[in-house]
Amino acid sequence: MAGESSLPISSTLSRVMPLWRLAFRPFFLFGALFSLLAMLAWGAFWHGSLLFEPLGGMVWWHQHEMLFGFVAAIVAGFLLTAVQNWTGQRSLHGWPLLAIVLVWLAGRLVMAFPGLMSPPGAPNGLSVALVDLAFLPLVAGVMARLVIRAKQWRNLIFVPVLVLLVVANALMHWGLARGDGTLVRAGAHLAVLLITLLMVVLGGRVIPFFTSLRLKRPKAQPSAWLERLAIGGVAALVLIGLLGAAGLVMPALLTAALAISAGLANLWRLARWEGGRTLREPLLWGLHASYAFVGLGLVMFGLAALGALPATLAIHALTVGGMGTMILSMLSRVSLGHTGRPIKTLPGIGVALGMMLLAATLRALVPTLWPQVTHWMLSLSILLWCLAYAVFLMHYAWPLLSSRPDGGEG
């Protein structure tokens, strides 16, 4: 990333092992691998095979781990790398980076195998929760320290979002401990909305920038009122989610109006970024298509609030179509740039992105029209997800593990 070559490598570990030079390397690699393994386990469970007995059972574990295991790792890798570019200060590397990755990994292990925390039969929900909850506060602390030191106040927005993700995670654990499905759902939905807010903020920065850079055209200038509606609408939904978790449930009509207006605003925002000119560039159309699912998912979330369709379909439009596809597209692009390699579509990546979009369509859209085929659509979407991320790992594991060919840092 820009400015990295002027920053000295101060860690013996990062000097010897490229994996620990910047946060994107371990978190992108292990996050993608974890998503593949977690989806394989979910698919096995869906077809009658219980590979292990995680905390909360497989359904709760699947909801929790795809958000706070997979997505949280990618968010951490992206932010802890980007903050170095934003502030010009050295971000986590070497032994401190290894330590925070081990905290994340410990959370994944105890969530899948809670018996590691206590003898069989003993209560272990609290101890597992504490291990799991430790990761994101560390990420938020590193972000806050670097951003405040550099007085980059514009980027401080990511710190409260990370803190609120900790709150959402705690709500899911608290709901599990109390046997309160409503509280679990409130925590999961809050997490989805917070990550959607991150996608809207970050997507609004990088998608038009990457597009204009590749097409050699001026970047579309943002419309102030449209930006306020697109971002502010999602932020308002986050606030409604927080109030709902606290027992102050807002009228469904208000939630629906906010979600639908935010969804339409983000679709309009997307239309101004000239995505139609990117059809020959999978690393670009993948970003545009994933952002379309963000807008569509928000509209569906509003319709779900009115009872017009199941909320799970809206959630999966946002998670599979939005998060899963945007993450794959971003990883495929920035992993090349940050490791000093030419930014080009590697063989199979366009197909992988197409598989993710098909997975989102099968999981979130087809059951809306034909609910009787939900079982098969879910199975196919799991398979497509696994294949897509396997393609990514085949191409990118080595670049993420090896030094930059130009000898630069990062």
FIMARZA-367466 format. One line per 4 residues: number of its first residue (from 1); their letters; for each residue x, y, z of C-alpha. Coordinates in nm, 2 decimals. Each point is the difference from the previous one (the first is absolute). Layout:
N
NUM) A) X Y Z  ...
% end
This chain:
410
1) MAGE) 0.00 0.00 0.00  0.11 0.36 -0.06  0.27 0.12 0.24  0.10 -0.34 0.12
5) SSLP) 0.35 0.00 -0.14  0.10 0.29 0.23  -0.11 -0.18 0.31  0.27 -0.22 0.16
9) ISST) -0.06 -0.36 0.09  0.06 -0.02 0.37  -0.09 -0.36 0.07  0.22 -0.30 -0.04
13) LSRV) -0.31 -0.22 -0.05  -0.13 0.21 -0.29  0.34 0.02 -0.15  0.03 -0.38 0.00
17) MPLW) -0.36 -0.09 -0.08  -0.19 0.23 -0.25  -0.33 -0.12 0.14  0.04 0.23 0.30
21) RLAF) 0.10 0.32 -0.18  -0.35 0.15 -0.02  -0.34 -0.10 0.13  -0.16 -0.07 -0.33
25) RPFF) 0.23 -0.30 -0.06  -0.11 -0.23 0.29  -0.35 0.13 0.03  -0.09 -0.03 -0.37
29) LFGA) 0.16 -0.35 -0.02  -0.14 -0.15 0.32  -0.33 0.19 -0.03  -0.06 -0.15 -0.35
33) LFSL) 0.11 -0.34 0.11  -0.23 0.02 0.31  -0.30 0.09 -0.22  0.06 -0.30 -0.22
37) LAML) 0.03 -0.24 0.30  -0.30 0.16 0.18  -0.22 -0.03 -0.31  0.11 -0.37 -0.04
41) AWGA) -0.10 -0.07 0.36  -0.33 0.18 -0.06  -0.07 -0.20 -0.31  0.08 -0.32 0.17
45) FWHG) -0.24 0.09 0.28  -0.27 0.09 -0.25  0.03 -0.35 -0.14  -0.01 -0.18 0.33
49) SLLF) 0.36 -0.02 0.11  0.11 0.17 0.32  0.38 0.04 -0.03  0.04 0.16 0.34
53) EPLG) -0.22 0.14 0.28  0.06 0.38 0.01  -0.11 0.24 0.26  -0.37 0.08 -0.04
57) GMVW) -0.06 -0.28 -0.26  0.07 0.02 -0.37  -0.27 0.25 -0.10  0.12 0.26 0.26
61) WHQH) 0.36 -0.08 -0.08  -0.05 0.05 -0.37  -0.16 0.34 0.05  0.26 0.11 0.25
65) EMLF) 0.31 -0.13 -0.17  -0.07 0.13 -0.35  -0.03 0.35 0.15  0.25 0.00 0.29
69) GFVA) 0.23 -0.26 -0.13  0.02 0.05 -0.37  -0.11 0.36 -0.07  0.17 0.14 0.32
73) AIVA) 0.33 -0.15 -0.11  -0.02 0.16 -0.35  -0.11 0.34 0.15  0.29 -0.01 0.24
77) GFLL) 0.25 -0.09 -0.28  -0.13 0.28 -0.22  -0.02 0.27 0.27  0.33 -0.08 0.17
81) TAVQ) 0.17 0.02 -0.34  -0.19 0.31 -0.13  0.07 0.19 0.32  0.37 0.00 -0.08
85) NWTG) -0.07 0.16 -0.34  -0.24 0.25 0.16  0.23 0.11 0.28  0.35 -0.06 -0.13
89) QRSL) 0.07 -0.19 0.32  0.12 -0.36 0.02  -0.29 -0.23 0.07  0.01 -0.34 0.18
93) HGWP) 0.27 -0.24 -0.13  0.22 -0.26 0.14  -0.06 -0.14 0.35  -0.29 0.23 0.09
97) LLAI) -0.18 -0.10 -0.33  0.06 -0.37 0.08  -0.15 0.06 0.35  -0.32 0.16 -0.13
101) VLVW) -0.04 -0.28 -0.26  0.04 -0.26 0.27  -0.28 0.18 0.20  -0.22 -0.03 -0.30
105) LAGR) 0.09 -0.36 -0.05  -0.05 -0.09 0.36  -0.36 0.14 -0.03  -0.07 -0.23 -0.30
109) LVMA) 0.14 -0.30 0.18  -0.20 0.04 0.32  -0.32 0.09 -0.19  0.03 -0.33 -0.20
113) FPGL) 0.13 -0.21 0.29  -0.13 0.16 0.33  0.12 -0.30 0.19  0.35 0.14 -0.03
117) MSPP) -0.09 0.26 0.26  -0.12 -0.23 0.28  -0.06 -0.37 0.08  -0.29 -0.17 -0.17
121) GAPN) -0.34 0.09 0.16  0.13 0.31 0.17  -0.15 0.34 -0.10  0.23 0.17 -0.25
125) GLSV) -0.21 0.26 -0.18  0.15 0.30 0.19  0.36 -0.10 -0.04  -0.05 -0.07 -0.37
129) ALVD) -0.18 0.33 -0.05  0.29 0.19 0.17  0.26 -0.16 -0.23  -0.22 0.07 -0.31
133) LAFL) -0.07 0.36 0.11  0.36 0.09 0.05  0.09 0.04 -0.37  -0.19 0.30 -0.13
137) PLVA) 0.09 0.23 0.30  0.36 -0.05 -0.08  -0.05 0.09 -0.37  -0.20 0.31 0.11
141) GVMA) 0.28 0.10 0.24  0.27 -0.02 -0.26  -0.21 0.20 -0.25  -0.09 0.26 0.26
145) RLVI) 0.37 0.05 0.11  0.13 0.05 -0.36  -0.29 0.22 -0.12  0.00 0.22 0.31
149) RAKQ) 0.38 0.04 -0.01  -0.02 0.11 -0.36  -0.31 0.21 0.06  -0.17 -0.17 -0.29
153) WRNL) -0.35 0.07 0.14  -0.18 -0.10 -0.32  0.11 -0.36 0.05  -0.09 -0.01 0.37
157) IFVP) -0.35 -0.11 -0.11  0.12 -0.36 -0.02  0.09 -0.02 0.37  -0.36 0.04 0.13
161) VLVL) -0.12 -0.24 -0.27  0.25 -0.26 0.13  -0.12 0.07 0.36  -0.36 -0.05 -0.10
165) LVVA) 0.09 -0.33 -0.16  0.13 -0.10 0.34  -0.34 0.09 0.14  -0.18 -0.20 -0.27
169) NALM) 0.23 -0.30 0.08  -0.07 0.03 0.37  -0.38 0.01 -0.07  0.03 -0.33 -0.19
173) HWGL) 0.18 -0.16 0.29  -0.24 0.15 0.25  -0.30 -0.12 -0.19  0.15 -0.35 -0.02
177) ARGD) 0.07 -0.01 0.37  -0.36 0.11 0.08  -0.16 -0.22 -0.27  -0.14 0.32 -0.15
181) GTLV) -0.04 -0.04 -0.38  -0.12 0.36 -0.04  0.32 0.13 0.16  0.22 -0.23 -0.22
185) RAGA) -0.18 0.12 -0.31  0.04 0.37 0.12  0.37 -0.05 0.03  0.04 -0.17 -0.33
189) HLAV) -0.21 0.26 -0.19  0.19 0.28 0.17  0.33 -0.16 -0.11  -0.13 -0.03 -0.36
193) LLIT) -0.11 0.36 0.00  0.33 0.12 0.14  0.20 -0.19 -0.26  -0.24 0.14 -0.26
197) LLMV) 0.09 0.34 0.12  0.36 -0.08 -0.04  -0.06 -0.12 -0.36  -0.19 0.32 -0.08
201) VLGG) 0.27 0.23 0.14  0.30 -0.19 -0.14  -0.18 -0.10 -0.32  -0.07 0.36 -0.07
205) RVIP) 0.37 0.08 0.03  0.16 -0.28 -0.19  -0.25 -0.11 -0.27  -0.02 0.33 -0.19
209) FFTS) 0.38 0.05 0.06  0.10 -0.34 -0.14  -0.25 0.04 -0.29  0.13 0.34 -0.10
213) LRLK) 0.36 -0.11 0.03  -0.05 -0.30 -0.22  -0.22 0.17 -0.26  0.21 0.31 0.00
217) RPKA) -0.30 0.22 0.05  -0.08 0.27 0.25  -0.15 -0.14 0.32  -0.37 0.06 0.05
221) QPSA) -0.03 0.29 0.24  -0.22 -0.09 0.30  -0.33 0.17 0.05  -0.02 0.14 0.35
225) WLER) -0.37 -0.08 0.06  0.02 -0.34 -0.16  0.31 -0.09 0.22  -0.19 0.11 0.31
229) LAIG) -0.30 -0.21 -0.09  0.20 -0.31 -0.10  0.23 0.00 0.30  -0.23 0.18 0.25
233) GVAA) -0.28 -0.24 -0.07  0.21 -0.31 0.08  0.13 0.18 0.32  -0.36 0.07 0.10
237) LVLI) -0.07 -0.37 -0.04  0.29 -0.08 0.23  -0.15 0.24 0.26  -0.34 -0.17 -0.03
241) GLLG) 0.18 -0.34 0.05  0.17 0.13 0.31  -0.32 0.14 0.14  -0.18 -0.33 -0.08
245) AAGL) 0.26 -0.20 0.19  -0.05 0.23 0.30  -0.37 -0.07 -0.01  -0.11 0.32 -0.18
249) VMPA) -0.16 -0.15 -0.32  -0.07 0.25 -0.27  -0.30 -0.02 -0.23  0.04 -0.25 -0.28
253) LLTA) -0.11 0.27 -0.25  0.29 0.22 0.10  0.25 -0.28 -0.04  -0.14 -0.09 -0.33
257) ALAI) 0.00 0.36 -0.13  0.36 0.06 0.11  0.12 -0.34 -0.14  -0.17 0.04 -0.34
261) SAGL) 0.10 0.37 -0.04  0.36 -0.09 0.10  0.00 -0.29 -0.25  -0.13 0.21 -0.28
265) ANLW) 0.25 0.27 0.08  0.29 -0.24 -0.01  -0.12 -0.15 -0.33  -0.02 0.36 -0.15
269) RLAR) 0.34 0.07 0.15  0.14 -0.32 -0.17  -0.16 0.10 -0.34  0.21 0.32 0.00
273) WEGG) 0.33 -0.20 0.02  -0.02 -0.12 -0.36  0.00 -0.37 0.08  -0.13 -0.08 -0.35
277) RTLR) 0.35 0.09 -0.14  0.17 -0.27 0.22  -0.15 -0.31 -0.16  0.34 -0.12 -0.13
281) EPLL) 0.17 0.05 0.34  -0.12 -0.26 0.25  0.19 0.16 0.29  -0.21 0.31 -0.06
285) WGLH) -0.34 -0.15 -0.10  0.02 -0.22 0.31  0.01 0.31 0.22  -0.28 0.16 -0.19
289) ASYA) -0.22 -0.31 0.00  0.06 -0.06 0.37  -0.10 0.36 0.08  -0.32 -0.05 -0.20
293) FVGL) -0.08 -0.28 0.25  0.06 0.24 0.28  -0.27 0.23 -0.14  -0.23 -0.29 -0.08
297) GLVM) 0.05 -0.16 0.34  -0.09 0.33 0.17  -0.32 0.02 -0.20  -0.08 -0.36 0.09
301) FGLA) 0.07 0.07 0.36  -0.26 0.28 -0.01  -0.25 -0.24 -0.17  0.07 -0.26 0.27
305) ALGA) -0.08 0.26 0.27  -0.34 0.02 -0.16  -0.04 -0.38 0.00  0.02 -0.02 -0.38
309) LPAT) 0.28 -0.26 0.00  0.21 -0.19 0.26  0.27 0.21 0.16  0.26 -0.28 -0.06
313) LAIH) -0.02 0.06 -0.37  0.08 0.37 0.04  0.29 -0.09 0.24  0.14 -0.24 -0.25
317) ALTV) -0.02 0.25 -0.28  0.21 0.23 0.21  0.24 -0.28 0.13  0.05 -0.22 -0.31
321) GGMG) -0.06 0.25 -0.27  0.14 0.30 0.17  0.26 -0.11 0.25  0.11 -0.33 -0.15
325) TMIL) 0.04 0.13 -0.35  0.14 0.34 0.09  0.26 -0.17 0.22  0.10 -0.24 -0.27
329) SMLS) 0.03 0.28 -0.25  0.20 0.23 0.23  0.23 -0.28 0.11  0.07 -0.09 -0.36
333) RVSL) 0.10 0.35 -0.08  0.18 0.14 0.31  0.19 -0.32 0.06  0.18 0.06 -0.33
337) GHTG) 0.07 0.37 0.05  0.12 -0.04 0.36  0.24 -0.28 -0.09  0.15 0.19 -0.29
341) RPIK) -0.16 -0.20 -0.28  -0.18 0.13 -0.31  -0.36 0.06 0.06  -0.17 -0.23 -0.25
345) TLPG) -0.27 -0.26 0.01  0.16 -0.34 0.06  -0.14 -0.31 -0.17  -0.33 -0.11 0.15
349) IGVA) -0.05 0.30 0.22  -0.28 0.14 -0.23  -0.17 -0.34 0.01  0.04 0.00 0.38
353) LGMM) -0.17 0.34 0.03  -0.27 -0.13 -0.23  -0.05 -0.30 0.23  -0.04 0.23 0.30
357) LLAA) -0.26 0.21 -0.18  -0.18 -0.32 -0.10  0.02 -0.12 0.36  -0.16 0.32 0.12
361) TLRA) -0.27 -0.02 -0.26  -0.08 -0.36 0.09  0.00 0.06 0.38  -0.17 0.34 0.02
365) LVPT) -0.21 0.06 -0.32  -0.12 -0.34 -0.13  -0.17 -0.11 0.33  -0.19 0.33 -0.01
369) LWPQ) -0.19 -0.13 -0.30  0.02 -0.37 0.06  0.04 -0.07 0.37  -0.05 -0.38 -0.06
373) VTHW) 0.35 -0.02 -0.15  0.17 0.17 0.29  0.18 -0.32 0.11  0.16 -0.06 -0.33
377) MLSL) 0.08 0.37 -0.06  0.18 0.01 0.34  0.20 -0.31 -0.09  0.10 0.14 -0.33
381) SILL) 0.10 0.34 0.14  0.22 -0.17 0.26  0.17 -0.20 -0.28  0.05 0.31 -0.21
385) WCLA) 0.15 0.20 0.30  0.24 -0.28 0.07  0.12 -0.02 -0.36  0.04 0.37 -0.03
389) YAVF) 0.21 0.04 0.30  0.20 -0.31 -0.09  0.09 0.17 -0.33  0.12 0.30 0.19
393) LMHY) 0.21 -0.20 0.24  0.16 -0.19 -0.29  0.12 0.32 -0.16  0.07 0.22 0.30
397) AWPL) 0.14 -0.22 0.27  0.35 0.02 -0.14  0.00 0.38 -0.06  -0.12 0.06 0.35
401) LSSR) 0.27 -0.23 0.15  0.29 0.13 -0.21  0.20 0.32 -0.03  -0.08 0.27 -0.25
405) PDGG) 0.18 -0.06 -0.33  0.12 0.36 0.00  0.17 -0.04 0.34  -0.23 0.26 0.16
409) EG) -0.16 -0.01 0.34  -0.35 -0.14 0.05
% end
